[in-house]
Amino acid sequence: MIKLSQEELDSIIQLRNSIRDNTTESGNLNIQKHFMQIELDILNAKLAEVYQKAEQLEAAEKQKIDEIVSKYGEGKLDFATGIYQVN
């Protein structure tokens, strides 16, 4: 049986404490990452809804423009006055 010196024992204990602290920090960071990922998933879902709405609005605008062109012919609309100038 060999008894380690206090210096050797202290250095091993210090390393074990550092390993424990590092493991704890890793766990805490993973928990933070998990909750951030949940928030990111929620934001991505909301963003997808906004993009879908933008596509629907653009399609509705195109349909309305096509209706006006079909009814009056090619032209240009002055949004300030509401006057549609046919080409």
Contacts in CASP RR format, 6 or more apart in sequence:
PFRMAT RR
TARGET T0000
AUTHOR 0000-0000-0000
METHOD contacts of the structure
MODEL  1
MIKLSQEELDSIIQLRNSIRDNTTESGNLNIQKHFMQIELDILNAKLAEV
YQKAEQLEAAEKQKIDEIVSKYGEGKLDFATGIYQVN
4 12 0 8 1.000
68 77 0 8 1.000
68 84 0 8 1.000
69 75 0 8 1.000
72 84 0 8 1.000
72 86 0 8 1.000
73 86 0 8 1.000
73 87 0 8 1.000
74 86 0 8 1.000
74 87 0 8 1.000
75 84 0 8 1.000
75 85 0 8 1.000
75 86 0 8 1.000
75 87 0 8 1.000
76 84 0 8 1.000
76 85 0 8 1.000
76 87 0 8 1.000
77 83 0 8 1.000
77 84 0 8 1.000
77 85 0 8 1.000
78 84 0 8 1.000
78 85 0 8 1.000
END
